[in-house]
Every structure is written in C-alpha cells, then in structure tokens.
Amino acid sequence: MNIDKSISAFKEAKQVIAGGVDSPVRSFSSVGGIPRFITRGDGAYIEDVDGNKYIDFVQSWGPLIFGQNDKIIHDAVIKSVNHGLSFGAPTQSETLLAKEILKHYTPIDKLRFVSSGTEAVMSAIRLARGYTRRDNIVKFIGCYHGHSDSLLVEAGSGAVTFGTPSSPGVPKDLIKHTLLAKYNDIKSVEKCFKDTANIAAVIIEPIAGNMGFVPADKKFLQALRTLCNKHNTLLIFDEVMSGFRAYSDGAHTLYGVNPDIITLGKVIGGGMPVGAFGATAKIMNELSPDGPIYQAGTLSGNPVAMAAGLASINRVDQNLINALHVKALKLIKGMKEMASKHNIDITVNSVGSMFGFFFCKNEIKNFDGALKSDLQIFAKFHSNMLEEGYYFACSQFETGFISTAITNEMISDTIKAIDRVFGKIK
Ligand SMILES: *Cc1c(COP(=O)(O)O)cnc(C)c1O
C-alpha cells in the first residue's frame, strides 16, 4: 500500500499543528504508524490522499451511525446552509432536536446544546456542583469525559494511550475535588463516600467506550443509584459515545437505572460539532438565565449542526440498533473463531452498534483488566488490517462501531482479512 502522500502531509502538518493532529489519538503514535490523511468518505468507506480505500469502523469516533456522507444528513445540511450559517439567536431547529432526544431520554425534561462532548460534560459538572452547592465529584478510572480540568484524571482513551494519567496544567487544588473509583466495583465507590463528604455527583460512562469497550454490570449501576440517593448525590450518565449507539432509549432503559443528569454528543450531531446536557426541570431551571449557574456558547445550537443531528437521530430506533448489533455480533464471533484458530487470546464484547476486543483471555470488567491486553499484538493487528483496507481505531483503549452502510458481505470479508492477519502476526 502506497502512503507517500500521507507521509508528506503528516510531515507538513507537524510544522504548523501541534503533533500534526488536532486530537492526540489521531496521530497513530501508540500503534507506531503514519496517520492516513483522509480526503473523502462515502458509505462504509473512507479514502486517503494516496487514493487508498478503507472500510471504516471508526466513523469519526462514533458520530456517523449512518456511515460516511449519508445522503439524508448531507441534504439536510445543504438545505440549512442555504439559509445562513449562524445567527446567535434561537432557532426552531434547537427545539425540534431537543424534543426528538427527550422522546428517548425520558428521565430528563430539558436540555441545553453545546458544541462538543467535553463542553457538555464540563457544563453538567458545573450544574451538579451549583445545584448541590458541593464541590467534590467521583469519576471512574478509565472513563473519559472530555478534556476539561476536573475530569482529566485517569481518563482512559487518548490520556491512557499516551501514558499521562492526568495532565500537566491541571491544578492539584482542582484535582483534589475529583475522587477516583473502580469501574464495576461498588465497594470502591462506597469508600469514596466514606472518606469524603459533600460529593456533588458521581459521573460514569454506563457503557464505557474509552478504556476499550467495557459495559457496566446492571447490579453495579443499580447499587450506584442507591448509594447516590442515600447521600443526596447526583448521578450523571455520560452517554456522549453510547447515546443512540448502544440502545435507542438510552442506558437508563437498558439498565433500568435513571440518572439525574445525562450528557450526549457524537451521534446527536450527525457528524457536526454538537453536545448536549440535560436533567429534570428542577435542576435545569438553576441554569442561567432562569437560575444563577452560568453556562453559554456563541455557536451553541448552531442551526446547521442541529439540522445534521435531527436528520441523524430521527431515524434511530431500536430496530435499527438491533440490526447493527446482529452485524457487530457476527464480526466479533468471527474474530473470536479466527483467534482460536491461530492460538491468539482474545475477549470480545458488543452492545448495540458498539463492539470491542482485547488481546487477553478473561472478560474485562474495569481498567485494570483492560491494561492486561497485549498491546504489541494490538499494534500489529491494527497496521496489518490497515494494509488490508480496514480502518480500526488506532488504540486498544477505544471502541469499534458498525454503521448502517456496513453490509454483511463486508463483515464476512473483514473476518477473512482478520484470518490472514492473525495468521501473520501470532
Ligand atoms: C467523546 C467523549 C467525550 C468528549 O466529547 P468531545 O466531543 O470529544 O469533546 C466525553 N465523554 C465521552 C463518554 C466520550 O466518548
């Protein structure tokens, strides 16, 4: 595979953009390769500057559930662009998208739109702290909630990939308000409550996708809800990744556990920069202008982004997610069979259109477990699959996605490629 143009594009980018990328995980440095510079996407495929085509299991890290350049989203965006790009005034498209989301997210009454998942979660934390008049929060090791200061502690994903448990530039005085617990381990949360008073909120990815793919146990989430109730602490479900991906009516329906605050992003923007946070009316009414807690954004609720989001999520229902899940299961089953054929340890998992795999034996329950994956095998898997024309996330600590554009035949071909690649790398 010729990647000369990507190599020179990366070199050129590095002169003017930090690390040559606008988000660290894009750099491929954890798998030791050269990031492909992409020129276009169409359906299941993305194409790089050298003209190589890949089947896309990354989908812009989650948003593109209908695949690349989906016609309906494309047309909705063009229609909106024809009316102007941004007004800094309310538009009805915001109300429409909010209503559509709230149909699925029944524990919450109101939303506010922002421009990224990071902003959504950062705002949710401020809301929780302002509402409870408490400073401390609990997060789980390996969960990623964007790169805002309070949450960039043991934050999985890019942060893990680059070996920085928490970043320089985040004040210690701030971090001391962030307590760490172990995913799927209620005792570790009980300990946080025992050691520290005044916990405003517990934030969790109910279906974690940033330490690799690790769903929570139902009993654990139920116990978490009970514990939060006992301490008048708010429970925040960060569904920026899993929202409209894992289960159409949200993790609260899948698990039967209602959070107090929900954060969303990725799919709700259909490929445009959108995030949202929402809660019950009682909590949301504390936000400015109705209440004292400040939060704002020049481009928040941007009409073009709202149009893309609406054209995306008004087509997501459980039938669609189930159909994607069947494909995800076919893929991970095939992967497991090929691994056993070639004597490679693997553990696989999937919920809805999300799937994950770790190169180790045991089922993964938390970040300690995820770290047991053989990262060298992962790196070889990644680069060899690229050569074969399959674009998987360039880190073990990420999640794979199925889009509606990926056909059964493509999955069969992917499994054949995995067979060849496992044969080569074991
Ligand atoms: C991606 C992600 C974020 C951050 O969203 P950005 O749009 O990248 O800022 C937050 N939380 C979770 C669970 C995510 O997957």
The ligand as an ORCA input file, in Angstrom:
! r2SCAN-3c Opt
* xyz 0 1
  C     -16.008     11.575     23.093
  C     -16.431     11.625     24.504
  C     -16.425     12.833     25.244
  C     -15.837     14.091     24.698
  O     -16.508     14.544     23.586
  P     -15.744     15.552     22.569
  O     -16.792     15.890     21.566
  O     -14.577     14.782     22.023
  O     -15.315     16.725     23.359
  C     -16.955     12.820     26.507
  N     -17.439     11.696     27.057
  C     -17.455     10.520     26.391
  C     -18.033      9.305     27.052
  C     -16.928     10.443     25.111
  O     -16.893      9.273     24.479
*
